[in-house]
Amino acid sequence: MTDGMLGKAATMEIPIHGNGEAGQLPEDDGLEQDLQQVMVSGPNLNETSIVSGGYGGSGDGLIPTGSGRHPSHSTNPAGPGDEVARGIAGEKFDIVKKWGINTYKCTKQLLSERFGRGSRTVDLELELQIELLRETKRKYESVLQLGRALTAHLYSLLQTQHALGDAFADLSQKSPELQEEFGYNAETQKLLCKNGETLLGAVNFFVSSINTLVTKTMEDTLMTVKQYEAARLEYDAYRTDLEELSLGPRDAGTRGRLESAQATFQAHRDKYEKLRGDVAIKLKFLEENKIKVMHKQLLLFHNAVSAYFAGNQKQLEQTLQQFNIKLRPPGAEKPSWLEEQ
């Protein structure tokens, strides 16, 4: 692709009709998101910097002009600094050029797939596993949201029970005729608060583990999935490009472009195959880790909730000991279970 063609690549409209005429694209939120994904990773220009004088730039790269007059033409050869600046500018141009070509090819491939004119590489088994992971993540996020709501409700209940217990205890001291009745109600609320704090600790531990599983473990795997999907699109884009060149005339110029396209295609194929293997491995380990974590957490949740509502204080405390959960000791300055979320 020449430099002139590169300039057109960023603004060129892809025809969507067989007769080559551009038509109106239907509204498609998924297509818009995919196009944004194609464009999101721009060229990395941070490692080098252009020092030629531009508006607002430093004066190091400017040609001295003397006392405000037009600069005189110098016959001195360019210094080492000028050569470095031109080299950096050339590197940046090449990076932008390659990124523009890649973006154009991927956008063209994506539109061709969406409108049924292009083929795409499909690994059915892997894509089913990926879709299952995304669905599982959505369901676990719902459980996480409900778990957080439960901790908030439990915390509010504990605050109310604690205040009620204090009120009963105060009235027990000030109401001799009802001292016994207020007294045992105060003790009951005190016991309920103690058991409630134990339950809150167990539920908070459950929520924390689900949060780690969803936002770290699953999200890490899905990041690799996104890289794999981007590599798949690039692979198919350059495969299509190679196929089109292979069908064209075979002259000296075409052979050179064909060899270059073959090498580029092979590089993208290797990248695609590597990421496909990475995704398969991560999905396998994620499934094993998910089963291990959830087996423990569901057992904890069941035992703690059952013991609390059965009024079995001993079993409730044994549940926390079984899962090595330590409650915040009274008077400690550490944040509460709710505050840690």
For each residue, the residues with C-beta under 8 A, 3 or more apart:
1: 5 6 9 101
2: 5 6
3: 6 7 97
4: 7 8
5: 1 2 8 9
6: 1 2 3 9 97 100 101
7: 3 4 10
8: 4 5 11 12
9: 1 5 6 12 100 101 103 104
10: 7 100 103 104
11: 8
12: 8 9 104
13: 22
14: 22 107 108 111
15: 20 21 22 23
16: 22 23 25 111 115
17: 20 21 22 23
18:
19:
20: 15 17
21: 15 17
22: 13 14 15 16 17
23: 15 16 17
24:
25: 16 28 31
26:
27:
28: 25 31 32 114
29: 32 33
30: 33 34
31: 25 28 34 35 110 114
32: 28 29 35 36
33: 29 30 36 37
34: 30 31 37 38 110 114
35: 31 32 38 39 107 110
36: 32 33 39 40
37: 33 34 40 226 230
38: 34 35 103 106 107 110 230 233
39: 35 36 42 103 107
40: 36 37
41: 230
42: 39 99
43: 92 95 96 98 99
44: 47 95
45: 48 92 95 96
46:
47: 44
48: 45 88 91 92
49: 88
50: 54 85 88 89 92
51: 57 58 60 61 81 85 88
52: 57 61 85 89
53: 57 59 61 62 63
54: 50 57
55:
56:
57: 51 52 53 54 61 62
58: 51 61
59: 53 62
60: 51
61: 51 52 53 57 58 85
62: 53 57 59
63: 53 71
64: 71
65: 68 69 70 71
66: 69 71 72
67:
68: 65
69: 65 66
70: 65
71: 63 64 65 66
72: 66
73:
74:
75:
76: 79
77:
78: 82 83
79: 76 82 83
80: 83 84
81: 51 84 85
82: 78 79 85 86
83: 78 79 80 86 87
84: 80 81 87 88
85: 50 51 52 61 81 82 88 89
86: 82 83 89 90
87: 83 84 90 91
88: 48 49 50 51 84 85 91 92
89: 50 52 85 86 92 93
90: 86 87 93 94
91: 48 87 88 94 95
92: 43 45 48 50 88 89 95 96
93: 89 90 96 97
94: 90 91 97 98
95: 43 44 45 91 92 98 99
96: 43 45 92 93 99 100
97: 3 6 93 94 100 101
98: 43 94 95 101 102
99: 42 43 95 96 102 103
100: 6 9 10 96 97 103 104
101: 1 6 9 97 98 104 105
102: 98 99 105 106 234 237
103: 9 10 38 39 99 100 106 107
104: 9 10 12 100 101 107 108
105: 101 102 108 109 234 237 238 241
106: 38 102 103 109 110 233 234 237
107: 14 35 38 39 103 104 110 111
108: 14 104 105 111 112 237
109: 105 106 112 113 118 120 233 236 237 240
110: 31 34 35 38 106 107 113 114 233
111: 14 16 107 108 114 115
112: 108 109 115 117 118 240
113: 109 110 116 118 119 120 236
114: 28 31 34 110 111
115: 16 111 112
116: 113
117: 112
118: 109 112 113 236 240
119: 113 236 240
120: 109 113 232 236
121: 232 235 236 239 272
122: 127
123: 126 127 276
124: 127 128
125: 128 129
126: 123 129 130 276 279 280 283
127: 122 123 124 130 131
128: 124 125 131 132
129: 125 126 132 133 280 283
130: 126 127 133 134 225 279 283
131: 127 128 134 135
132: 128 129 135 136
133: 129 130 136 137 218 221 222 225 283 286
134: 130 131 137 138 222
135: 131 132 138 139
136: 132 133 139 140 218 290
137: 133 134 140 141 214 218 219 222
138: 134 135 141 142
139: 135 136 142 143
140: 136 137 143 144 210 213 214 218
141: 137 138 144 145 214
142: 138 139 145 146
143: 139 140 146 147 210
144: 140 141 147 148 207 210 211 214
145: 141 142 148 149
146: 142 143 149 150
147: 143 144 150 151 203 206 207 210
148: 144 145 151 152 207 341
149: 145 146 152 153
150: 146 147 153 154 203 207
151: 147 148 154 155 200 203 204 207 337 338 341
152: 148 149 155 156 338
153: 149 150 156 157
154: 150 151 157 158 196 199 200 203
155: 151 152 158 159 200 336 337 338
156: 152 153 159 160
157: 153 154 160 161 196
158: 154 155 161 162 193 196 197 200
159: 155 156 162 163
160: 156 157 163 164
161: 157 158 164 165 189 192 193 196
162: 158 159 165 166 189 193
163: 159 160 166 167
164: 160 161 167 168 189
165: 161 162 168 169 185 186 188 189 190 193
166: 162 163 169 170 186
167: 163 164 170 171
168: 164 165 171 172 182 183 185 186 189
169: 165 166 172 173 182 183 186
170: 166 167 173 174
171: 167 168 174 175 178 182
172: 168 169 175 178 179 180 182 183 186
173: 169 170 179
174: 170 171
175: 171 172 178 179 182
176: 179
177:
178: 171 172 175 181 182
179: 172 173 175 176 182 183
180: 172 183 184
181: 178 184 185
182: 168 169 171 172 175 178 179 185 186
183: 168 169 172 179 180 186 187
184: 180 181 187 188
185: 165 168 181 182 188 189
186: 165 166 168 169 172 182 183 189 190
187: 183 184 190 191
188: 165 184 185 191 192
189: 161 162 164 165 168 185 186 192 193
190: 165 186 187 193 194
191: 187 188 194 195 313
192: 161 188 189 195 196
193: 158 161 162 165 189 190 196 197
194: 190 191 197 198 313
195: 191 192 198 199 308 311 313 316
196: 154 157 158 161 192 193 199 200 308
197: 158 193 194 200 201 327
198: 194 195 201 202 304 308 313 316 317 320 327
199: 154 195 196 202 203 304 305 308 316
200: 151 154 155 158 196 197 203 204 337 338
201: 197 198 204 205 320 325 327 328 337
202: 198 199 205 206 300 301 304 316 319 320 323 325
203: 147 150 151 154 199 200 206 207 301 304 305
204: 151 200 201 207 208 337 338 340 341
205: 201 202 208 209 297 300 323 325
206: 147 202 203 209 210 297 300 301
207: 144 147 148 150 151 203 204 210 211 341
208: 204 205 211 212 340 341
209: 205 206 212 213 293 296 297
210: 140 143 144 147 206 207 213 214 297
211: 144 207 208 214 215
212: 208 209 215 216 217
213: 140 209 210 216 217 218 289 290 293 294
214: 137 140 141 144 210 211 217 218 219
215: 211 212 218 219
216: 212 213 219 220
217: 212 213 214 220 221 286 289 290
218: 133 136 137 140 213 214 215 221 222 286
219: 137 214 215 216 222 223
220: 216 217 223 224 282
221: 133 217 218 224 225 279 282 283 286
222: 133 134 137 218 219 225 226
223: 219 220 226 227
224: 220 221 227 228 275 278 279 282
225: 130 133 221 222 228 229 279
226: 37 222 223 229 230
227: 223 224 230 231 275
228: 224 225 231 232 272 275 276 278 279
229: 225 226 232 233
230: 37 38 41 226 227 233 234
231: 227 228 234 235 268 271 272 275
232: 120 121 228 229 235 236 272 276
233: 38 106 109 110 229 230 236 237
234: 102 105 106 230 231 237 238 268 271 272
235: 121 231 232 238 239 265 268 269 271 272
236: 109 113 118 119 120 121 232 233 239 240
237: 102 105 106 108 109 233 234 240 241 268
238: 105 234 235 241 242 261 264 265 268
239: 121 235 236 242 243 265 269
240: 109 112 118 119 236 237 243 244
241: 105 237 238 244 245 261 265
242: 238 239 245 246 258 261 262 265
243: 239 240 246 247
244: 240 241 247 248
245: 241 242 248 254 257 258 261
246: 242 243 258
247: 243 244
248: 244 245 254
249: 254
250: 254 255 258
251: 254 255
252: 255 256
253: 256 257
254: 245 248 249 250 251 257 258
255: 250 251 252 258 259
256: 252 253 259 260
257: 245 253 254 260 261
258: 242 245 246 250 254 255 261 262
259: 255 256 262 263
260: 256 257 263 264
261: 238 241 242 245 257 258 264 265
262: 242 258 259 265 266
263: 259 260 266 267
264: 238 260 261 267 268
265: 235 238 239 241 242 261 262 268 269
266: 262 263 269 270
267: 263 264 270 271
268: 231 234 235 237 238 264 265 271 272
269: 235 239 265 266 272 273
270: 266 267 273 274
271: 231 234 235 267 268 274 275
272: 121 228 231 232 234 235 268 269 275 276
273: 269 270 276 277
274: 270 271 277 278
275: 224 227 228 231 271 272 278 279
276: 123 126 228 232 272 273 279 280
277: 273 274 280 281
278: 224 228 274 275 281 282
279: 126 130 221 224 225 228 275 276 282 283
280: 126 129 276 277 283 284
281: 277 278 284 285
282: 220 221 224 278 279 285 286
283: 126 129 130 133 221 279 280 286 287
284: 280 281 287 288
285: 281 282 288 289
286: 133 217 218 221 282 283 289 290
287: 283 284 290 291
288: 284 285 291 292
289: 213 217 285 286 292 293
290: 136 213 217 286 287 293 294
291: 287 288 294 295
292: 288 289 295 296
293: 209 213 289 290 296 297
294: 213 290 291 297 298
295: 291 292 298 299
296: 209 292 293 299 300 323
297: 205 206 209 210 293 294 300 301
298: 294 295 301 302
299: 295 296 302 303
300: 202 205 206 296 297 303 304 319 322 323 325
301: 202 203 206 297 298 304 305
302: 298 299 305 306
303: 299 300 306 307 315 319 322
304: 198 199 202 203 300 301 307 308 316 319 320
305: 199 203 301 302 308 309
306: 302 303 309 310 315
307: 303 304 310 312 313 315 316 319
308: 195 196 198 199 304 305 311 312 316
309: 305 306
310: 306 307 315
311: 195 308
312: 307 308 315 316
313: 191 194 195 198 307 316 317
314: 317 318
315: 303 306 307 310 312 318 319
316: 195 198 199 202 304 307 308 312 313 319 320
317: 198 313 314 320 321
318: 314 315 321 322
319: 202 300 303 304 307 315 316 322 323
320: 198 201 202 304 316 317 323 325 326 327
321: 317 318 324 325
322: 300 303 318 319
323: 202 205 296 300 319 320
324: 321
325: 201 202 205 300 320 321
326: 320
327: 197 198 201 320
328: 201 332 334 336 337
329: 332
330:
331:
332: 328 329
333:
334: 328
335: 339 340
336: 155 328 339 340
337: 151 155 200 201 204 328 340 341
338: 151 152 155 200 204 341
339: 335 336
340: 204 208 335 336 337
341: 148 151 204 207 208 337 338
